[in-house]
Amino acid sequence: MRIVIAEDDPLLRQGLALLLRAESLDVVATAGTAGEILDAIDEHKPDVAILDVRMPPTHTDEGIVAAVEARRRMPGLAVLVLSAYVEQSFATELLTGGVAGLGYLLKERVGRVEEFLDALRRVADGGTAIDPEVVAQLFTRSRDDTRLERLSPRERDVLALMAEGLGNAAIAERLFVTDGAVHKHIRNIFAKLDLSPADRVDRRVAAVLRYLEDEQRRA
């Protein structure tokens, strides 16, 4: 796995590189600005790009803009975005451009090494990893949405784990229920959120995107 890292904090940038190299992963370039990371992506053609959301010069959305541009230049590039805070509008901007091979994690997740590495590998394999704290805040802030109100507490639990990228078997193990129960909950979630099997996007991620889009409209 060839990886590039964009992070303006030198200490965190170096720490990430050391962590990944200790896991025998190939960090081919690091950068402190969005422009530098785009140049590195053009040069090295990595498998995964890890980018901070807020980078110089304005420290607003440079990382998200760079991620979108990187995916335009290199379709299929896996992108894992790191943020110090839950920023729903930025997550929506990234995820609505295509959901495969994308992750959005809070930086605190890096300290939980196994969780971070699992999310990185899942994204590199074409999956999706959305930080559970993002989902938790969306549930809290979207309480007035009628679609959310359709979900039972157990269905909310299942949706939160879906957003983390867990498969049905892992969800069943986490919630101490059967695979059959998980399948039933997921069918109910899709039905209550009006997600059709004919939808082009992954319905698991589309379910989470509904909340992201609702939050962005209210912002």
C-alpha positions in Angstrom: 0.0 0.0 0.0 1.6 3.3 -1.2 0.5 6.3 0.9 0.8 10.1 0.8 0.1 12.2 3.9 -1.0 15.9 4.0 -0.9 17.5 7.5 0.4 20.9 8.3 1.3 20.0 11.9 4.9 18.6 11.5 4.7 16.5 14.7 1.5 14.8 13.7 2.7 14.4 10.1 5.9 12.7 11.2 4.1 10.6 13.8 1.6 9.3 11.2 4.5 8.4 8.8 6.4 6.6 11.6 3.2 4.7 12.6 2.4 3.5 9.1 6.0 2.6 8.3 6.2 0.6 11.5 3.3 -1.4 10.1 5.3 -2.1 6.9 3.2 0.4 4.9 5.0 2.5 2.2 4.7 6.2 2.9 6.0 7.6 -0.4 5.6 11.3 0.4 4.4 13.8 3.1 3.4 17.4 2.7 2.4 20.4 4.7 0.1 22.1 2.2 -2.7 21.0 -0.2 -0.7 22.1 -3.2 2.2 20.0 -2.2 0.1 16.9 -1.7 -1.5 17.3 -5.2 2.0 17.4 -6.7 3.0 14.3 -4.7 -0.1 12.5 -5.9 0.7 13.3 -9.5 4.3 12.2 -9.0 3.9 9.0 -7.0 0.4 7.7 -8.0 -0.3 6.4 -4.5 -3.0 3.9 -3.4 -4.2 6.1 -0.5 -4.1 9.8 0.4 -4.4 10.8 4.0 -5.4 14.5 4.3 -6.1 17.0 7.0 -9.3 19.1 6.5 -7.8 22.5 7.5 -4.5 23.4 5.9 -2.7 26.6 4.9 -3.2 29.2 3.8 -6.8 29.8 5.2 -7.1 26.7 7.4 -10.7 26.2 6.3 -11.4 23.5 3.7 -8.1 23.2 1.7 -7.9 19.5 2.5 -11.4 18.7 1.3 -10.8 20.7 -1.9 -7.6 18.8 -2.4 -9.3 15.5 -1.8 -12.0 16.2 -4.4 -9.3 17.4 -6.9 -7.1 14.4 -6.2 -10.0 12.0 -7.0 -10.7 14.0 -10.2 -7.1 13.6 -11.3 -6.8 10.0 -10.2 -10.2 8.3 -10.2 -10.3 5.4 -7.7 -7.8 7.0 -5.4 -8.6 6.0 -1.8 -8.9 9.1 0.5 -8.9 9.2 4.2 -9.7 12.7 5.6 -8.7 13.6 9.2 -10.4 16.4 11.1 -10.1 17.8 14.6 -13.9 18.5 14.7 -17.1 17.1 13.2 -17.6 19.2 10.1 -20.7 17.9 8.3 -20.7 20.2 5.3 -17.1 19.2 4.5 -18.0 15.6 4.8 -20.9 16.0 2.5 -18.9 17.8 -0.1 -16.4 14.9 -0.2 -18.8 12.0 0.1 -21.4 13.1 -2.5 -18.7 12.9 -5.1 -18.6 9.1 -4.8 -18.5 6.9 -1.8 -16.1 4.0 -2.6 -12.7 4.2 -1.0 -13.5 7.2 1.3 -13.0 7.7 5.0 -13.8 10.6 7.3 -12.2 10.3 10.8 -11.6 12.5 13.8 -7.9 12.9 14.6 -8.4 11.5 18.0 -9.1 8.1 16.3 -5.4 8.0 15.2 -4.4 7.4 18.8 -6.5 4.2 18.8 -4.0 2.5 16.5 -5.9 -0.7 15.7 -9.1 1.2 14.9 -7.2 3.7 12.7 -5.4 1.0 10.8 -8.5 -1.0 10.3 -10.3 2.1 8.9 -7.3 2.8 6.6 -7.2 -0.7 5.2 -11.0 -0.7 4.7 -10.8 2.5 2.7 -7.8 1.2 0.7 -9.9 -1.8 -0.2 -12.6 0.4 -1.6 -14.8 0.5 1.5 -16.0 3.5 3.5 -15.2 4.5 7.1 -17.1 7.3 8.7 -16.2 8.2 12.3 -18.9 7.1 14.8 -18.7 10.5 16.5 -19.9 12.1 13.2 -22.9 9.8 13.2 -23.6 10.4 16.8 -23.7 14.1 16.3 -25.9 13.8 13.3 -28.4 11.8 15.2 -28.4 14.5 17.9 -28.6 17.5 15.5 -31.1 15.9 13.1 -33.8 15.0 15.7 -36.4 17.1 13.9 -36.0 15.2 10.6 -39.0 12.9 10.0 -37.0 10.3 8.3 -34.8 9.9 11.3 -37.8 9.6 13.5 -38.9 6.5 11.5 -35.9 4.6 12.8 -36.1 2.5 16.0 -33.3 2.8 18.6 -31.9 -0.6 17.4 -32.0 0.5 13.7 -30.1 3.7 14.7 -27.4 1.4 16.4 -27.2 -0.6 13.2 -26.9 2.4 11.0 -24.2 3.9 13.1 -22.1 0.7 12.8 -22.9 0.6 9.0 -21.4 4.1 8.8 -18.2 2.9 10.5 -17.9 0.4 7.6 -18.7 -2.8 9.5 -20.2 -5.7 7.6 -23.3 -7.6 8.7 -21.4 -10.3 10.7 -19.4 -7.7 12.6 -22.5 -5.7 13.4 -24.2 -8.8 14.7 -21.2 -9.6 16.9 -21.0 -6.0 18.2 -24.7 -5.9 19.1 -25.0 -9.5 20.3 -27.7 -10.4 17.8 -28.0 -12.8 14.9 -27.0 -12.2 11.3 -30.7 -12.6 10.4 -31.7 -9.8 12.8 -29.1 -7.5 11.3 -30.4 -8.2 7.7 -33.9 -7.4 8.9 -32.9 -4.1 10.5 -31.0 -3.1 7.4 -34.0 -3.8 5.2 -36.1 -1.7 7.5 -33.6 1.1 7.4 -33.5 1.2 3.6 -37.3 1.1 3.5 -37.8 3.9 6.1 -35.2 6.1 4.4 -36.7 5.5 0.9 -33.6 3.9 -0.5 -34.2 1.8 -3.5 -32.2 -1.2 -4.7 -32.0 0.6 -8.0 -30.0 3.5 -6.5 -26.5 3.7 -8.0 -24.7 4.4 -4.8 -24.1 2.0 -1.9 -27.3 2.2 0.1 -25.4 1.7 3.4 -23.5 5.0 2.7 -26.5 6.7 1.2 -28.3 6.2 4.5 -25.6 8.2 6.3 -25.5 10.8 3.5 -29.1 11.6 4.1 -28.2 13.0 7.5 -25.2 14.8 6.2 -27.3 16.4 3.5 -30.0 17.4 6.0 -27.4 19.0 8.3 -25.9 21.0 5.4 -29.3 22.3 4.4 -30.0 23.6 7.9 -26.5 25.1 8.2 
